[in-house]
Amino acid sequence: MAQAPLKMLVIDDEPIILESYLKVFSPLRAEFDVTTAPSGEAGLAKLRETPFDLVITDLKMPGLDGLGVLEQGRKIRPDTDFAMMTGYASVDSAVGAMKFGATDFIEKPFSQDELVRFVRSLAELRFSRIRKREEEAGFERFSRPMLTQHIVLILTFTLLSITGVPLFFPETFKGVFFFDDSSYLRGLMHRISAVGLMFLSFYHIGYILLTEDGNKNLRAILPSIPKDLKEAGGNIMFTFGLRKDRPKAGKYSFFEKFEYFGVVWGSLVMVLTGLVMWFKDQVLLIAPLWFFDVAKVVHRYEAILAILTIAIWHMYNVHLKAGVFPMSRIWLTGRISRAEMLHEHPLEFEALTGRSADAEHGAGGPDDGKSEDRATRQGGAK
């Protein structure tokens, strides 16, 4: 993905200044997208309509001056940066404007090179500040409802596993539920956990179909067969050293999609076969005994498969992998670090920020994993 151009609004009552900006930055359209406004009032109107990354306004204008634009503009677009243009006589006023939130100022008259350097320095200051904020806060990965559902799933799955495994090894687990004949307690805990899983399943269906956040995540996680197969094949080749770079993933990688629908399928199978076993007498009134026996076998071996998948595959790939060991904290905080976002979900990073993940890897931030390597090589060369 190419880096999105910086959206810049220039406000000045002198047409020649506005024309100079358009002329200077016309050859640099890939870097800067320039919009002009002939007055402070017109500039604020455009700012209300469109979010700009940077506003450069003349300090002295009839009507609404630069300070007024700064004061009102920051309320309209708190994330927008503001800079000033001023003549020599108003330098002190421009310096004062910086106390109210202006990033910098440039004196008139200025040359083409001075203007380009000035704007590029503002852009770099902006991106440096954004990167620092991303490094400190990361990105939201899961909303609060998603975190709650995940925690409930952990609790119900854990209790179902603990109370279900003793059925495979009755002698080994005899008395593990506080007294010798503990089958009633085990069964009660198992059924309560099963009811919890069923309620969670119904809630999740409503969440992904009826809420904006859930529907957005559903669209993101739905399989895209050609793309997912290409990504899976690329990862296999990368793992065996047959390609240099790991395939780029969006919000959900093919691995995460596979896991999610594995949980959906497993929950459906476990709930249906569990209900058959729970209401055995009623089922045998309308179905043959072999139907019950098949449900029992499927329920048990699906349980073994689920436990092994979580204990080995999920734990290793999510919590024990390099970079997050001994545990990923996303399931607790709902947030993913900038470094992990760039590494695991670069296409999602680009969709959220409008910036190239490849360019950000080389931006010199402390999370790109390259500064230490460069220092090591330089140290070895000495």
C-alpha positions, 0 to 999 in steps of 0.5 A: 500500500502506498502512503496516503498523502497528508491532507492539508488545508491552507487558509489565507486572504491573499490569493497569491499565497494560496496559488503558491501553495497549489503550485509548489505542492502540485508536483508532490501530490503523492505526499500532500493533498492541498485544499485552500480557503480564502478566509477563516470562516471559509476554512472552518466550514471546510474543516467541519466537512472534511477531517484534515491532518494539517491546517496552515492559516495566516495569522492576520486576516480580516474577519476571523483571524488565525488565532480564531481559526486555531481556537475554534478549529481545535474544538472541531477537529482535536486531532488536526495539527495547526500551524501559522503563517505570519509577517515579521511584525507579527512573529511574537503573536505567532510564538504566542499562538504556539502556547495555544496549540499551534505546532509551528510558524513560518515567516512570509515571504518564504521560498519554495524550498523553505515552504516544502521543508516547513511542511515536511517538518510538520508532517514528520512531527505529526507522524512521530507523535502518532507513532508514539501514541500508538506505541504507548496505547496500541490498537483496540483488538476486541471491544468490551462485549467481545472480551466478555464473551471470550472470558465466559467461553474460557470459564465454561470450556474450562469447567466442561473440560474439568468435569468431563475428563474424569469420565474417561479415567474414572479410577484416576479421578475418583474423589477429585470432587471432594468426596468419593461418590462425587458423580452428582456434583460432577454432573451438576457442574457439567450441566451448569457449564453446558447451559452457560455455553448454550446461552453464550452461543445464543448471545453471540449469534444475536451480537454478530447479527444485530450489533454494528460491532458484531456485524463488522467483525463477522464480515471481517472473519467470513472466509474468502476462499481464494485469499485465505488459501493463498495466505495459508500457502504463503505461510507454509512457504515462509515457514519452510524458507521458500519465500522471504516475507510472511503474507500480509493478513488483515484483521483476521488471518486464515489461522484465526478464521479457521480457529473461530469456525472450529469453535462454532462447529465444535460448540454446535456438535457438543451442544446437540450431542450433549442434549441427546445424552442429557435427555436420554429417555425422551430421545429414546422414545423417538430414536433407536439406541444406536442414535444415542450411542453415536451421539455419546461417542461423538460428544466424547471424542469431539471433547478430546479434540477440543481440549487438545486443540486449545491446550496445544495449538491455541496456547502455543500459537497465541500465548507461547509464541515468540514475542508474547511469551508467557502470555498474550494480554489481548484477552485481558485488555482488548488491545494489541501493541503497535509492533504486533499489529504491524507484524501480525495484521499489517493490512488492518494497520493500513486500513486503520491508519492510512499508512503503509505497514512496510514504510512503518517497519522502516520508520525507525521506531523502537518496535520495528525490531531493526534498531537492535540488529543495526546496533549489533552489526555496527558493534561487531564491525568495530 
